[in-house]
Amino acid sequence: MADYDWNDHHRQQVLQGRQILERTSASLARSNQIAIETEHTGHEVINELEVQRESLLRSQRRLENANDDLSKSGAIIRAMKRNVLYNKLILIMIIVMEVVILAGMIALKFM
């Protein structure tokens, strides 16, 4: 009977070991599946980030072009302001000359 108990004891240990092995295998399979899903998610994220990077680079190029255009527009506006100022000065000089000529003519007429 002692021999029978010994075999039964070994059989119980083997069954317990097998159950532990099966649980470990199932756990490893779940971990492997999670790792595969995580890797898949990582690839999707990387692809999305690449698309966003390209979009940001296009936006940056458009903003740089807009900045260049604004710089050119600013230079044109400054030139126009300068020309308006020059035109005003010329008109003021013409008006002053006309007033001086008119005053001179009036002075000559009454003298």
Disulfide bonds with the S-S distance in Angstrom:
none
